[in-house]
Amino acid sequence: MRPRDLSSHAVYQAGRGIEEVARDLGMDPEEFVVLSSNENPIGPSPEAVAAVREHAAAVNRYPKASHVDLTEAIAERQDLAPEQVWLAPGGDGALDYLHRALLEPGDRILAPDPGFAYYSMSARYHHGTVTTYPLSKAEGFEQTAEGVLEHYDGERIVFCISPHSPCGSELPREELRALAEGTDEETLVVVDEAYAEFSESPSKASLVEERDDVAVLRTFSKAYGLAGLRVGYVLTPAAWADAYARVNTPFAVNELACRAGIAALGDESHVEESVAVARESRAVLREELDAHTWESGGNFVLAAVGDGAAVTEACRRRGVLIRDCTSFGLPECVRITCGTREETERAVAVLDDVL
């Protein structure tokens, strides 16, 4: 017996774990500066950690009340009805829910190139097909409604990322409105705002209340520092109230993740510190790195270094982990996550030496 033909499915290329890299090089994991996965360098909220410890002994119970409480807390923060908040195990889980709710076999999505690989992977898992639109390096990876609509041909879902990883560019709110107005009535425009907290531009979430063809994806993995717990959500139009219950995996967001999310959402000082650290690091990387960089609204900076794989490997052997962007179709670039002041200065020194 064999599984169905999966030859058209790609494998998500995540960065290797720090322990694995350290073993390969015979180094202590503590010797490394890890700036390869856009994680929060100051860690999770202390209140989230306390919540995990407090509720750890209750994991024999299904996450019923905590799921409701986190949903309501997000809805209140976003000024939406709880039914418009679809909790999921990470942003990728939220993508699965959207595809389950919208895609019929053979339906197409339109996704950015470069972009997050899981848009296409999830669509194919749900028997959809994929088309792409380019973001041009020559044009600074600028995002416009016109640029997307040039490649639009009635797809069921159109994906945008703002701020975009790995490029850092943003889609202005009015451009998103123009994009939604330029697509068919049965097309959903999804804006991935995984990095929205680090941007100085307003969130696009308010458009979810105004329109029935816009959804916004968010996560607790970045600014809230809960990447290891996998908590994400999507904000959806009010008319979809009953769809979530029909596509949601039962108890998909675990008890500790829900409890940590509730606590993290209430710890505004931690988010403020996380954003401040990222913005300071972002400025240092752009000003002090001896390489061309692009303006970024996220907690990372894209840099042109000539040979991304070679530079990444050379930095790795010096104890600094960054992301080779070959898998994004940018082999001449690397992406550097914003770290603490000390981590950023070390990364700049090593990168400049390698370059």
N, C-alpha and C positions, 0 to 999 in steps of 0.2 A: 504494500500500500504506500502511496506517495501523496503529498499535499497537492493542491491545485497548482497550476503553472504560475509561478511567481517571478518569472524572468523579467517582467516589465516593472517590477517593484525595486526601487533603490534602497540602499541601506543608509540610515542616518549616520553621518560621520561625526560623532562626538569626540571631544578632546580626551586624551588618555588621563586616567586618574593620577594624582600626584604620587601616591605610594608606588604605583607601577613604574612611573618614570624614574623615581628615586632608586628603586631596586635596579633598574637597567644601568644606571650610571654609578651605582655604589655610593650614593649620597644619602644624607639624612633629609627626609621630607621638609624639616624645618629650615633647611638651607635655601629653599626655593621661594621665589616670588611668583605667585600664580595669577597671571593676568590674561588668561586664555578663554575664559568662559563667561565673561560679563557677570560674575558673581559679586555679591556685596562684600567689600573688603573689611568692613567693620563687624560683620556677622549679623545674626538676627537680633531683634529687640530682646532685651533682658526680660521684658514682660512676657514675650512669647515663649522663651525658654522656661520661665517659671510656670506658665500654663501647661506646657508639655509635662513637666515634672508632676504638677498637681494632679493631672488627669491620667497619668500613665497607668495607674492601678485599675482604671475603669475601662480598659480597652477590650474587656470581654463583652461590652455592650455595643450595639450598633450606634452609629453617630446620627441619631434622630434629632434631638434637641439642639445639638451644636450646629448641625447643618442648617436648621431653620434660623438659629441665632446669627450665624455668619451671613446668611443670605439677607436677612433683614438689616443687618448693620451696613452691608454694602449698598443695599437699596436706599437706605436713609442717606448715606454719604453721597450717592449719585442722584438723589431726588427722583427715584423711579419706584415703581411698584415691585414688591418682592418677586412677583411672577416674571419680571423682566430680567432677573439675575439668574443665569444658569451656572451654578458651581460645577467645577470639573477638576479631575486630577491633573493639574497643570494646564497651561495654554494649549498644549497639544491635545489634551482630552476635550477641551472646549471645541477645538476644530473638528474632532470626531463627531461631537454632538450636532454641530451645524451641518456637517455633511450627511449625517443620518436623517436630519430633519428636512433637508432641501433636495438632495440629489436623487434622481431616478437613474437607473442604469444608462450609461452613455452620456449623461449630462456633463457639460464642460465647466471648468473653472478657469479664470484668468488670473495668473499670479506673476509677481515681479521677478525679473532675472537681472541681477542676483537677488536672492531672497531666501526666506526660511524654507528649507527642503521639505518640511513636514506638511505644508499646504498641499503639495502634489502627492506626497506619499499617502496622506489620509484620503484624499479624493479618490485615488486609485483603489485603496482598500475598500471604499464604498462604491466601487464599480463606475466611478466617474472618469472623465478624461481631462487632460491638462493642456492649456495653451499658455503662452507667456508674453509679457511685454518687457522691453528692455529699459533699464536705467543706464544712461550713457555716462561713462567716466569722463569723456571729453566735455560733457555739459555739467560736470560737477554732481552727477547723480540727481539732478533736479527732478522733482516730482510735480507734475501738473495734470489736470483733468484731460487736457488735450493730448498729452503724451500717452495716457492710458487708453483714451477713446480711439486713438488711431489704430489700436490693435484689438479693440473690442468687437465681437461679432455675436452678440446675443448670449454670452455665457450666463450660466445660472448664478454664479458667485464671482465677484471681482475682489481680489485681495490687494490691500495697500498696507504699508508698514510706516508708522510715523511715531517717533524717529525710526529710521530704517537701519537694520543691522545687515551687513557690516558697514554700510556707507555713512550713516549718521544724518542723512538728509531728512527733511520733513515735508509732509503734505499739508499746506495751509488749509484752514477750516473752509474757506470759501471755495477752494479748489475741490475739496471733498463734496461740497454741496453741488458744484457744477458737474462733477463726475456722476453723482447719483441722479441728477436731473437729465444727464445725457445717456443713461442706460435704460433698458426696457423696464416696464412695470414689474416683471417677474424676475428681475435681477437683484440680488442682494449685494451691497457693497460692504465689505468687512474691513475695518481699520484695526490693525494690530498695534495696540498701544502698550506693549510690554515695557517700554522704556519711557513712558509718558511723564513720570514724576521728575525725571532729570531734565526735561525740556523746559524752556522758558516760554513756550507757546501754550495757549489754552488747549485743554483736552477737547476732543471731538464728541465726547459722550452726550452732550446736550442735543446733538442731532438725532439721537435715538428717540427722544421724546417728540421731536418735530416731524420725523419721517417714519414710514413703515418699510423702508428699503435700506436702512443703515444699521449695522451692528458693530459693536466695539469690543475688542478682545483685551483683557487685562490679566495681570499675574501678580502673585505675591513673591515670585522668585527673585526679583531684582532689587527694587528699592526697599522692600520689606525683609530681604535676606532669608527667605524660606525656600530656597531652591530644592533643598533635600527633602522637603515635605510634600512637594507637588500640589500646589493650590493655585488654580486659575479660575477665570470666569469670563462669560461673555454677556454683554448687555444687549438685549434684543427688543424689538418693537413690541408694544403692548398687545397687539393683535395675536401674538404667538403664545398666549398664556398657557394653553394646554399642551403645547408641543414638547416641552421639556420633560414632563412626566412620561411621555411616550418613547423618548429616545435615551433618557438618562440611565446609566448603569446603576443598579441598586447600591446605595451606600458607597459610591465611588470615591468620595473625599473622606478620608479616614478621620476618626475622632480626634487624634492629636493634631492633625493638620487643621481641622476646623477650629479647635481651641486656640492654637497658635495664631491662626488668622484673625480671630476675634481680638486677641490681645494685641497683635501687631497693628491692627487697624486703629486701635485706640492710643497707640504710643506715637503721637505725632512728633515728639522731639527726636525719636530715633530716625524717622523718615527725613526730617529736616537735616539731621547730621549726615545721613547717608547721601542726600542730594548735595549738600555743601562740600563734602569730601570729593564726590565725583566731579563736580564743576571745577573745583580747584585743580584736581589732577588733569582734567580735560584741558584746561588752560596751559598747564605746564607742558603737557605732551605736545600741544600745537606750537608753543613758543620755543621750546628748547630742543625738540628732536631734529636731528640733521637729515630730515627727509620731508618730502611734500606730504602734507596731511590735508584732509578735508574737514570742513566745519561739521560738527556733530551735535545733535541734540540729545544723545544717549550717554551712557556711562562707559564709553569707549571711543577710540579714535582710529580711523583707517589711515594707514601710511603706505606710500609707495616706496619700496625698498629694492626693486630690481628683481631679485629672486626670493620670493616669499618663503619657499621651502628651505633654502639654504640658510637664510637669515634666522628663521625659526629654530632650526637645528643648532646653529651656532649659539643662539641665546639660551637654548635649553641646556647646552653643555656648560654654560656659565651660570645656571641656576635661575634663569628668568623664562617663564613659560608665556608665550604669546600665541596668537592664532594665525596659522598660515591660511590664506584665503583662496588657495587653489580650488577647494571644493565649492566655492562661490563663483568660480569662473574668473577669479582675479589672481592669477598666479604670481603677479608682480607685487602683490600687496600683503600686508599683515594687519591684523586688528589687535589693538592693545587695550585691555580693560583698564578703566580708571581705578587706581589703587590708593592706598594711603599716601601721604606725602613721602614717607621713607621709601615705600615700594616704588612709587613713581620715579623718584630721583634715581634709584638703583636701575630701574628699567631703562631710563633715558641714557644713563652712563654706559650700560652694557650695549644697548642698541647702537648708540653713536660709535662706540668702539668697534663693534662688528661691521658697521657700515663703512 
